[in-house]
């Protein structure tokens, strides 16, 4: 497919205007440099270099180009007719094939910077994907200019009519002319200051601040570099899609507050989990997602009687209230819009899994992003808080004893449900089923299941929510099996709210997509309170939120988590994904299905294990958290994993125990950021081992991002030998902070500079590598670096061993 070569992209993010560059295209056709103008030229695009075009399009007029990834409204680019995904092959007489791949982006910006000004024409030769639709109705040709016309044709098809449709996509070379203009001043948008967002954090000082301040006192140039970055990060915040979360905005503008805020938030979450305060965990989600919601005061009180009928009525009432709130959450979306969302969401998920979709499909995504703004998230959280009353331990134990008084009733039947049943009741959301302590098999879309025990099976559509109703599954005992082979299931709120509570047993959870504590335009809650459990999923799973909140809480046991992509604490647009495992020796694996988006053989894509990501140039990202308590844990993942963010997002991996942990990552891992994002990995203690398949590890910050790795104790090993861009690496206005607090540590690393280029935006990057422990450490098997300050390469890179 054509889009396959996108996996070879060299990532960049440039809105074309005046930029500081040092190299010009080496060609005789470059015009003389224009005198300094008070009206600099401005096009208004974001783009990415692409290479090897002819591998996919043999007859393409060029092999290298610049693909348009963003177009500013009312810009010269938009007025010229440029479209997203267009590929610039030539500008004026400058042919990109004549340049080295590493200079494509810089050459374009330099040319406009030094040879053009406002009012000049810019001739562009582009490659554009066109979707051609040919149709026949009863063998008569009909005009189908676009996909909307095709949709209308199919809706109007009459009984007996035969339609023949042929859809093909082809690339066409086109010539456009853009009239360059003056860059518009930043719109008069008033953003809340950091003091307004979180006044409580403004004056707080921590041990991290003291360490860094000492470096700044020793070398004022480092402080000047940091202040320059702060100005750039503040300006970067003016790109706003209306979905920027305040925690992300605050930390982007004040990165040194990230350790203390992340520790406070994750400490609070862990305390709530240890106390099994699930209501507080949901309320914490409202705080992180900037939503106001609280438990309604008019809900029915949980019964204390052992009368089973009273408990059935209580279940009916809770479902009634939760259903009303859920319907309120989506009432602004009409039936046609809901249908569009249901049809487009799978295409969006597939595109960000394979990065391959027809242009006509991608063209529908902006409408999807716009419709997400219509969701009433406050009502959605009120529905979740209401359902969560059924997780109360006092009530559920009382209810179990009440239902145990009932005898199995052979006359009670429900399609695709086997095993003894104790009661069936109706509710506004659908059927309520009370299962016995026999082995039950549930393979039906049931509103609420309360199973008192037995080794049970929950299969297929069981537990699926939808626009109209929430779902609940409560299993009180037994080693249970949960399987789902399609989108959703196992505590997944998809267009709604879902709760799965399993209180005991060694359970197996197996699913495909958006399962196991997943919120997709909804809230999904999975609580497993005991046992050595296994969680297996494919993509978008195990604590993921996309326009919603996904929570997977496991409070005990030695557990195994396996996903391939977007799993184990992932937050995307207006989303919070939290995987919280309180204790046990746990294993987390997130790779094994999708090749690295860089096309590197043998390396997998991951985007997991505390990963926040946005849809670049479309929507800001969310917050992804993997929080592990006590235990000796193993983490292994593909690219973009283990505490990192991508495009105005925040990713957190916090390992709060003192066990000896092992981390194996891939490109961008173990505290990383890319494109205006934030990422952090914090390990509280133990003799830990950090290593990886490929570089960009152990605090790697790229393109206006902040990355941190903080290890608070233990004799640790950081192994990035022969790997690039690792251990406090920063480039393109990145800020990287690496701190090891104590222990006899070993560092293995390449000799390359820790600070890379800054040609995306000009300016500088900053790398701070700190070993604060005082014990003797080993740097590539040498002790010479102990108790000294060293430059680590690049203008503003320093290693300080205290």
C-alpha positions in Angstrom: 0.0 0.0 0.0 1.1 3.6 -0.7 1.2 4.6 3.0 3.6 1.9 3.8 6.5 4.3 3.2 5.2 6.6 6.0 6.9 4.2 8.4 10.2 5.5 7.2 9.5 9.1 8.2 12.0 11.2 9.9 9.8 12.9 12.5 9.8 16.7 12.6 7.2 19.4 13.4 7.6 22.7 11.7 5.2 25.6 11.2 7.1 27.3 8.4 8.2 30.9 9.2 11.4 32.5 10.2 13.8 29.9 11.5 17.5 29.9 12.4 19.3 27.7 9.9 22.9 27.4 8.8 22.8 25.4 5.6 21.4 26.2 2.1 20.5 23.9 -0.7 23.6 23.3 -2.8 22.3 24.3 -6.2 23.0 27.0 -8.8 19.4 28.0 -9.2 19.1 29.5 -5.7 18.3 33.3 -6.0 20.3 35.8 -4.1 19.5 36.3 -0.5 16.9 39.0 0.0 17.6 42.0 2.3 16.3 41.8 5.8 12.5 42.5 5.5 10.1 43.7 8.1 7.6 41.3 6.6 9.1 37.8 6.7 7.6 35.2 4.4 5.1 32.8 5.9 3.4 29.7 4.4 1.7 28.0 7.4 2.3 24.3 7.2 3.7 21.5 9.2 5.5 18.7 7.4 7.6 15.6 7.6 10.3 14.4 5.2 9.5 11.2 3.3 12.0 9.0 1.5 11.8 6.1 -0.9 8.6 7.2 -2.6 9.4 5.2 -5.8 9.5 2.0 -3.7 5.7 2.3 -3.6 5.0 4.5 -6.6 7.5 3.4 -9.3 6.5 6.2 -11.7 6.6 9.0 -9.1 8.4 12.1 -10.5 10.7 12.2 -7.4 11.9 9.8 -4.7 12.1 12.3 -1.8 9.7 14.9 -0.6 8.0 16.8 2.3 4.6 15.5 3.3 2.1 18.0 4.7 0.9 17.0 8.2 -0.7 20.3 9.2 -2.2 23.4 7.6 -2.9 26.5 9.7 -6.4 28.1 9.1 -6.5 31.1 6.7 -2.8 30.6 5.9 -1.2 31.0 2.4 -0.9 27.2 2.3 -4.7 26.7 2.8 -5.5 29.4 0.3 -3.2 27.9 -2.3 -5.2 24.6 -2.2 -2.6 22.5 -0.4 -4.2 19.6 1.5 -3.1 17.3 4.3 -1.0 14.4 3.0 0.1 16.2 -0.1 3.8 15.6 -0.8 6.0 18.6 -1.9 8.5 17.4 -4.5 9.8 20.7 -5.7 9.6 24.4 -4.6 10.4 27.0 -7.2 13.4 25.4 -9.0 14.6 23.5 -5.9 14.3 19.7 -6.4 14.3 17.8 -3.2 15.8 14.7 -4.8 19.0 16.7 -5.1 19.4 17.0 -1.4 20.5 14.5 1.3 17.6 13.1 3.3 18.7 14.7 6.5 18.6 18.2 4.9 15.1 18.1 3.3 13.2 19.9 6.0 15.9 22.4 6.7 16.4 23.3 3.0 12.7 24.2 2.6 12.6 26.5 5.7 15.9 28.0 4.9 14.9 28.8 1.3 11.8 30.7 2.4 13.6 32.4 5.3 16.5 33.7 3.3 15.1 34.1 -0.3 11.4 35.0 0.1 9.3 37.6 1.8 5.6 38.5 2.2 3.9 38.9 -1.2 6.3 36.6 -3.1 5.0 33.7 -5.1 6.1 30.2 -4.2 5.7 27.6 -7.0 5.1 24.1 -5.6 5.2 20.7 -7.4 3.2 18.2 -5.3 2.0 14.6 -5.3 -1.6 14.1 -4.3 -3.6 11.0 -3.6 -6.9 11.2 -5.4 -9.8 8.8 -4.7 -11.7 8.0 -7.9 -15.1 6.4 -7.6 -16.8 4.9 -10.7 -20.3 3.7 -10.4 -23.1 2.0 -12.4 -26.8 1.7 -11.5 -28.5 -1.1 -13.4 -25.5 -1.0 -15.8 -25.9 2.8 -16.5 -22.9 5.0 -15.6 -23.5 7.5 -12.8 -21.5 10.5 -11.5 -19.9 9.9 -8.0 -17.7 12.9 -7.3 -16.9 12.0 -3.7 -17.6 9.6 -0.9 -20.6 11.5 0.3 -22.2 11.0 -3.1 -21.5 7.3 -2.8 -23.1 7.2 0.7 -26.2 8.9 -0.7 -26.4 6.5 -3.6 -26.3 3.5 -1.2 -29.0 5.0 1.0 -31.3 5.6 -1.9 -30.8 2.1 -3.5 -34.2 0.6 -4.2 -35.2 -3.1 -4.1 -34.2 -4.8 -7.3 -31.5 -2.3 -8.3 -28.0 -3.4 -9.0 -25.1 -1.2 -8.1 -21.6 -1.7 -9.3 -19.0 0.4 -7.6 -15.2 0.7 -8.3 -13.0 2.7 -5.9 -9.4 3.2 -6.6 -6.8 5.6 -5.3 -4.0 7.1 -7.4 -1.3 9.6 -7.0 -1.3 12.6 -9.3 1.4 15.3 -9.8 0.0 18.8 -9.5 1.4 22.4 -9.7 0.2 25.0 -7.2 1.2 28.6 -6.5 1.1 30.0 -3.0 1.3 33.7 -2.3 3.4 34.1 0.8 2.1 36.4 3.5 3.2 37.9 6.8 2.9 35.5 9.7 -0.1 36.4 11.7 0.4 37.5 15.3 -0.6 35.0 18.0 -4.3 35.4 18.4 -5.4 37.2 21.5 -6.1 34.1 23.5 -5.9 34.4 27.2 -4.6 31.2 28.8 -4.7 30.6 32.5 -1.4 31.1 34.2 0.3 28.4 36.1 -0.4 30.2 39.3 -4.1 30.0 38.4 -4.0 26.4 37.5 -2.2 25.1 40.5 -1.4 27.8 43.1 -0.4 25.1 45.6 2.6 24.1 43.6 4.0 27.5 42.8 6.3 27.9 45.9 7.0 24.3 46.7 10.7 23.2 46.9 12.0 19.7 46.7 15.3 17.8 46.7 15.2 17.9 42.9 15.1 21.7 42.9 18.0 21.9 45.2 20.2 19.6 43.1 19.4 21.5 39.9 19.8 24.9 41.5 23.3 23.9 42.5 24.1 23.1 38.9 22.6 26.5 37.8 24.6 28.3 40.5 27.8 26.6 39.2 27.1 27.5 35.6 24.7 30.3 34.8 24.7 29.4 31.2 22.7 26.3 32.1 20.1 28.5 33.9 20.0 30.8 30.9 19.4 27.8 28.6 16.6 26.6 30.8 14.9 30.0 30.9 15.0 30.2 27.1 13.3 26.8 26.9 10.6 28.0 29.3 9.8 30.9 27.0 9.5 28.5 24.0 7.3 26.0 26.0 5.0 28.9 27.0 4.7 30.0 23.4 4.1 26.4 22.3 1.0 26.2 24.5 -0.8 28.7 22.2 -1.5 25.8 19.9 -4.7 24.7 21.5 -7.5 22.4 20.3 -9.7 22.9 23.3 -8.7 19.5 24.8 -5.4 20.5 26.5 -5.4 19.1 30.0 -4.3 21.5 32.7 -1.7 19.2 34.2 -0.1 18.9 30.8 -0.2 22.7 30.2 1.2 23.4 33.7 4.1 20.9 33.4 4.9 21.9 29.8 5.4 25.4 31.1 7.2 24.4 34.3 8.9 21.1 33.7 10.9 21.0 37.0 7.6 20.7 38.9 7.0 17.3 37.1 8.7 15.0 39.7 6.9 16.5 42.7 3.4 16.6 41.0 3.8 13.1 39.6 4.9 11.7 42.9 2.0 13.5 44.7 -0.6 12.2 42.2 0.7 8.7 42.1 1.1 8.5 45.9 -2.5 9.5 46.3 -3.6 6.9 43.7 -1.6 4.2 45.5 -3.0 5.1 48.9 -6.5 5.0 47.5 -5.9 1.6 46.0 -4.5 0.2 49.1 -7.6 1.4 51.0 -9.8 0.0 48.2 -11.3 3.5 47.8 -12.6 3.1 44.3 -14.8 6.1 44.5 -11.7 8.2 45.2 -9.9 6.6 42.2 -12.8 7.7 40.0 -12.8 11.2 41.5 -9.1 11.4 40.8 -9.9 10.7 37.2 -12.2 13.8 37.1 -9.3 15.9 38.5 -6.8 14.7 36.0 -9.3 15.2 33.1 -10.5 18.6 34.2 -14.1 17.4 34.8 -16.4 18.4 37.6 -18.6 15.5 38.9 -19.5 14.2 42.2 -21.7 11.4 43.6 -25.4 12.4 43.6 -26.9 12.8 47.0 -30.3 11.3 46.1 -29.1 7.8 45.3 -30.7 4.9 47.3 -28.9 3.6 50.3 -27.3 0.2 50.1 -29.6 -2.3 52.0 -28.3 -4.1 55.1 -31.1 -6.7 55.1 -30.6 -10.3 54.0 -33.9 -10.1 51.9 -32.8 -11.0 48.3 -35.8 -9.1 46.9 -34.7 -5.9 48.5 -31.2 -6.3 47.0 -32.7 -6.9 43.5 -34.7 -3.6 43.9 -31.5 -1.9 44.9 -29.8 -3.1 41.7 -32.7 -1.9 39.6 -32.5 1.6 41.2 -28.8 1.9 40.7 -29.1 0.9 37.1 -31.9 3.3 36.6 -29.9 6.3 37.9 -26.7 5.3 36.1 -28.6 4.9 32.8 -30.2 8.3 33.2 -26.8 9.9 33.6 -25.3 8.0 30.7 -28.1 9.0 28.4 -27.6 12.6 29.4 -23.9 12.3 28.5 -24.7 11.6 24.9 -28.0 13.5 24.4 -26.2 16.2 22.3 -25.4 13.6 19.6 -28.2 12.8 17.2 -28.7 9.3 15.7 -26.9 10.2 12.5 -23.9 11.5 14.5 -23.8 8.4 16.7 -23.9 6.2 13.6 -21.0 8.2 12.1 -19.0 7.8 15.2 -19.6 4.0 15.4 -18.5 3.6 11.8 -15.5 5.9 12.0 -14.0 5.0 15.4 -12.8 1.5 14.1 -11.2 3.2 11.1 -9.4 5.7 13.4 -8.1 2.9 15.7 -6.9 0.9 12.7 -5.1 3.9 11.2 -3.2 4.5 14.4 -2.4 0.8 14.6 -1.1 0.3 11.0 -0.7 4.0 9.9 -2.3 3.0 6.7 -5.7 4.1 5.5 -7.2 5.6 2.3 -7.3 9.3 2.0 -11.1 9.3 2.0 -11.1 7.6 5.4 -8.6 10.0 6.9 -10.7 12.9 5.7 -13.4 11.9 8.1 -11.3 12.1 11.2 -11.7 15.9 11.8 -15.5 15.4 12.0 -15.0 12.7 14.5 -12.7 14.9 16.6 -15.3 17.7 16.5 -18.2 15.4 17.6 -16.2 14.3 20.7 -16.6 17.8 22.0 -20.4 17.2 22.3 -20.0 14.5 25.0 -21.0 15.6 28.5 -18.2 14.1 30.5 -19.5 15.3 33.8 -22.7 13.2 33.3 -20.5 10.3 32.2 -18.5 10.4 35.4 -21.7 10.7 37.4 -22.9 7.4 35.8 -19.6 5.8 36.7 -19.8 7.0 40.3 -23.3 5.7 40.5 -22.4 2.2 39.2 -19.4 2.1 41.5 -21.7 1.9 44.5 -22.0 -1.7 43.7 -18.3 -2.2 44.4 -18.8 -1.3 48.0 -17.4 -4.3 50.0 -20.0 -4.2 52.8 -22.9 -4.2 50.4 -21.6 -6.8 48.1 -20.8 -9.3 50.9 -24.3 -8.7 52.3 -25.9 -9.1 48.9 -24.0 -12.4 48.4 -25.3 -13.8 51.7 -28.8 -12.7 50.8 -28.7 -14.4 47.4 -27.1 -17.5 48.8 -30.4 -18.1 50.5 -32.1 -18.7 47.2 -32.2 -22.1 45.6 -31.3 -22.8 42.0 -34.5 -22.4 39.9 -34.5 -24.8 36.9 -37.3 -22.8 35.3 -35.1 -19.7 35.0 -33.7 -19.5 31.6 -31.9 -16.9 29.5 -30.5 -17.4 25.9 -26.9 -18.3 25.8 -26.6 -18.6 29.6 -26.0 -22.0 31.2 -25.5 -23.2 34.8 -27.8 -22.7 37.8 -29.5 -19.4 38.1 -30.9 -18.0 41.4 -32.9 -15.0 40.1 -33.7 -13.0 36.9 -35.2 -9.5 37.0 -35.9 -6.7 34.6 -34.4 -3.2 34.7 -34.4 0.0 32.6 -31.0 -1.2 31.3 -32.0 -4.8 30.6 -31.9 -8.1 32.4 -30.4 -8.6 35.8 -29.2 -12.2 36.4 -28.1 -13.7 39.8 -25.8 -16.7 39.1 -25.2 -19.6 41.5 -22.0 -21.2 42.8 -22.1 -23.7 40.0 -20.1 -23.3 36.8 -22.0 -20.7 34.8 -21.4 -19.7 31.2 -22.5 -16.3 30.1 -22.5 -15.4 26.4 -25.1 -12.8 26.2 -25.4 -9.0 26.4 -26.8 -8.7 29.9 -27.2 -5.4 31.8 -26.0 -6.8 35.2 -24.6 -10.2 36.4 -24.1 -11.0 40.1 -22.5 -14.4 40.3 -22.0 -15.7 43.9 -19.2 -18.2 43.0 -17.9 -21.1 40.9 -15.3 -21.2 38.1 -17.3 -19.3 35.5 -17.0 -18.3 31.9 -17.8 -14.8 30.5 -17.8 -14.9 26.7 -18.3 -12.7 23.8 -20.7 -9.8 24.2 -21.1 -10.3 27.9 -20.6 -6.9 29.6 -20.7 -4.7 26.6 -22.0 -1.2 27.2 -23.7 1.0 24.5 -25.1 4.5 24.0 -28.3 3.6 25.9 -27.2 1.6 28.9 -24.3 0.7 31.2 -23.3 -2.8 32.2 -22.1 -4.5 35.4 -20.4 -7.9 36.1 -19.7 -8.9 39.7 -18.1 -12.3 40.3 -17.7 -13.1 44.0 -15.5 -16.3 43.8 -13.8 -18.8 41.6 -11.1 -19.1 39.0 -12.8 -17.4 36.1 -12.3 -17.1 32.4 -13.1 -13.9 30.5 -12.9 -13.9 26.7 -13.8 -11.3 24.1 -13.0 -11.6 20.4 -14.3 -8.2 19.2 -14.2 -4.6 20.2 -14.9 -4.2 23.9 -15.6 -6.3 27.0 -14.2 -7.0 30.4 -14.7 -3.7 32.1 -14.8 -1.6 28.8 -17.0 1.4 28.6 -17.5 2.0 24.9 -20.0 4.8 24.3 -21.0 4.3 27.9 -20.0 3.0 31.3 -19.0 -0.6 32.3 -17.9 -2.1 35.6 -16.3 -5.5 36.1 -15.6 -6.6 39.7 -13.9 -9.9 40.5 -13.2 -10.4 44.2 -11.3 -13.7 44.3 -9.6 -16.4 42.3 -6.8 -16.9 39.8 -8.5 -15.4 36.7 -7.7 -15.3 33.0 -8.7 -12.3 30.9 -8.4 -12.5 27.2 -9.5 -9.9 24.7 -8.7 -8.1 21.4 -9.3 -4.4 21.5 -10.6 -1.9 24.0 -10.8 -4.4 26.8 -9.7 -4.8 30.5 -10.3 -1.4 31.9 -10.9 0.7 28.8 -12.8 3.8 28.1 -13.7 4.8 24.6 -16.0 7.8 24.7 -16.9 6.2 28.0 -15.6 4.9 31.3 -14.4 1.3 31.8 -13.6 -0.1 35.3 -12.0 -3.4 36.0 -11.3 -4.3 39.7 -9.6 -7.6 40.5 -9.1 -8.0 44.2 -7.1 -11.2 44.6 -5.3 -14.0 42.9 -2.5 -14.5 40.4 -4.2 -13.3 37.3 -3.3 -13.2 33.6 -4.4 -10.4 31.3 -3.9 -10.9 27.6 -5.0 -8.4 24.9 -4.1 -7.2 21.5 -4.4 -3.4 21.2 -5.9 -0.6 23.2 -6.2 -2.4 26.5 -5.4 -2.7 30.2 -6.0 0.8 31.4 -6.6 3.0 28.4 -8.7 6.1 27.9 -9.7 7.8 24.6 -12.3 10.5 25.3 -12.8 8.8 28.6 -11.3 6.9 31.5 -10.0 3.4 31.6 -9.0 1.9 35.0 -7.6 -1.5 35.7 -7.1 -2.1 39.4 -5.4 -5.3 40.6 -4.8 -5.2 44.4 -3.1 -8.6 45.0 -1.1 -11.4 43.4 1.7 -12.1 41.0 0.1 -11.0 37.8 1.0 -11.1 34.1 0.0 -8.4 31.7 0.4 -8.9 27.9 -0.6 -6.5 25.1 0.9 -5.7 21.8 0.2 -2.0 21.2 -1.4 0.8 23.2 -1.7 -1.1 26.5 -1.0 -0.9 30.2 -1.7 2.7 31.1 -2.4 4.7 28.0 -4.1 8.1 27.7 -5.1 9.8 24.4 -7.4 12.7 23.5 -9.3 13.8 26.6 -8.4 10.4 28.0 -6.9 8.9 31.1 -5.6 5.4 31.2 -4.5 3.9 34.5 -3.2 0.5 35.2 -2.7 0.2 39.0 -1.2 -2.9 40.5 -0.8 -2.6 44.3 1.5 -5.5 45.0 3.1 -8.7 43.8 5.9 -9.7 41.5 4.4 -8.7 38.2 5.3 -9.0 34.5 4.4 -6.4 31.9 4.9 -7.2 28.2 3.9 -4.8 25.4 5.2 -5.8 22.0 5.1 -8.6 19.5 2.7 -7.7 16.7 3.5 -4.4 14.9 6.8 -3.4 13.3 8.4 -0.3 14.5 7.1 2.8 12.7 10.7 3.6 11.8 10.8 0.4 9.7 13.6 -1.1 11.9 13.9 -4.8 11.4 13.4 -6.8 14.6 11.9 -3.8 16.6 8.2 -3.6 17.5 6.0 -0.6 18.1 4.6 -0.4 21.6 3.1 2.9 22.8 2.5 1.3 26.2 3.4 1.1 29.9 2.6 4.6 30.9 2.2 6.3 27.6 0.3 9.4 26.7 -0.3 10.3 23.0 -2.1 12.8 20.9 -3.3 12.7 17.3 -0.5 14.9 16.0 -1.6 18.2 14.5 -5.2 17.3 15.3 -5.9 16.8 19.0 -3.9 17.1 22.2 -3.1 13.8 24.0 -4.1 12.6 27.4 -2.5 11.1 30.5 -1.3 7.4 30.6 -0.2 6.0 34.0 1.3 2.6 34.9 1.5 2.5 38.7 3.0 -0.5 40.4 3.4 -0.9 44.2 5.5 -3.4 46.0 7.2 -6.4 44.2 9.9 -7.5 41.9 8.7 -6.5 38.5 9.6 -7.1 34.8 8.9 -4.6 32.1 9.4 -5.2 28.4 8.0 -3.0 25.6 8.3 -1.8 22.0 8.9 1.8 20.9 7.3 4.8 22.7 6.8 3.0 26.0 7.7 3.0 29.7 6.8 6.5 30.8 6.5 8.9 27.9 4.4 11.3 26.0 3.8 12.2 22.3 2.2 15.4 21.2 0.9 17.4 24.1 0.5 14.4 26.3 1.9 13.0 29.6 3.1 9.5 30.2 4.0 8.2 33.6 5.6 4.9 34.8 5.9 4.9 38.6 7.3 1.8 40.3 6.7 2.6 44.0 8.2 -0.5 45.5 11.7 -1.5 46.6 12.0 -4.6 44.5 14.8 -5.3 42.0 13.2 -4.5 38.7 14.2 -5.0 35.1 13.3 -2.7 32.3 13.8 -3.5 28.6 12.7 -0.8 26.2 13.0 0.2 22.5 13.3 3.4 20.7 11.9 6.1 22.9 11.5 4.4 26.2 12.2 4.7 30.0 11.2 8.3 30.3 10.8 9.9 26.9 9.0 12.8 25.1 8.4 13.8 21.5 6.6 16.8 20.0 5.5 19.1 22.9 5.0 16.3 25.3 6.1 15.1 28.7 7.3 11.7 30.0 8.7 10.4 33.3 9.8 7.1 34.8 10.2 7.0 38.6 11.5 4.0 40.4 11.5 4.2 44.2 14.1 1.6 45.1 15.8 -1.7 44.5 18.8 -2.8 42.4 17.3 -2.1 39.0 18.5 -2.9 35.5 17.7 -0.6 32.5 18.4 -1.8 29.0 17.0 -1.8 25.5 16.9 -3.1 22.0 17.5 0.3 20.5 18.4 3.9 21.4 16.5 6.9 22.6 16.3 5.5 26.1 16.6 6.6 29.7 15.4 10.1 29.5 15.3 11.2 25.9 13.6 14.5 25.0 12.7 15.5 21.4 11.1 18.5 19.9 9.8 20.9 22.6 9.4 18.0 25.0 10.5 17.2 28.5 11.7 13.7 29.6 12.8 12.4 33.0 14.1 9.3 34.6 14.4 9.3 38.4 15.7 6.3 40.4 15.5 7.0 44.1 17.7 4.1 45.4 19.6 0.9 44.9 22.7 -0.3 43.0 21.4 0.2 39.5 22.7 -0.6 36.0 22.0 1.6 33.0 23.0 -0.1 29.9 22.8 1.8 26.7 26.1 0.8 25.2 26.2 1.1 21.4 22.8 2.8 21.5 22.1 6.3 20.3 20.5 9.3 22.0 20.3 7.8 25.5 20.8 8.8 29.2 19.7 12.4 29.4 19.5 13.1 25.7 17.8 16.2 24.2 17.4 17.7 20.8 15.2 20.3 19.0 14.4 22.3 22.2 14.1 19.3 24.4 14.8 19.2 28.1 16.1 16.0 29.6 16.6 15.3 33.3 18.2 12.1 34.6 18.7 11.7 38.4 19.9 8.7 40.3 19.7 9.5 44.0 21.8 6.8 45.7 23.7 3.5 45.3 26.7 2.2 43.5 25.6 2.5 40.0 27.0 1.4 36.7 26.5 3.4 33.4 27.3 2.0 30.0 26.8 4.5 27.2 28.1 5.6 23.8 30.5 8.6 23.4 28.1 10.7 21.3 27.0 14.1 22.6 23.9 14.0 24.9 22.6 17.2 23.2 21.7 17.0 19.5 20.6 19.4 16.8 18.1 22.2 17.2 17.4 23.0 13.5 13.6 22.4 13.8 13.1 25.7 15.6 16.5 27.2 16.3 17.4 27.8 19.9 18.9 25.1 22.1 18.3 22.0 24.2 19.3 21.1 27.7 20.6 17.8 29.2 21.2 17.3 32.9 22.6 14.0 34.1 22.9 13.8 37.9 24.2 11.1 40.1 23.5 12.4 43.6 24.3 9.3 45.8 27.9 9.9 46.8 28.8 6.3 46.5 31.4 5.2 43.9 29.9 4.8 40.5 31.2 3.3 37.3 31.0 5.1 34.0 31.9 2.8 31.2 33.9 0.8 33.8 35.8 3.9 34.9 35.6 5.7 38.2 37.2 9.0 37.0 33.9 10.8 36.7 33.1 10.4 40.4 32.6 13.7 42.3 33.1 15.9 39.3 31.2 17.9 36.7 31.6 17.0 33.0 30.4 18.4 29.8 28.6 15.6 27.9 28.7 17.0 24.4 26.6 19.6 22.8 26.3 23.2 24.0 24.2 22.6 27.1 24.8 19.1 28.3 26.3 18.3 31.7 27.0 15.2 33.9 27.3 16.0 37.6 28.4 13.3 40.1 28.0 14.4 43.7 
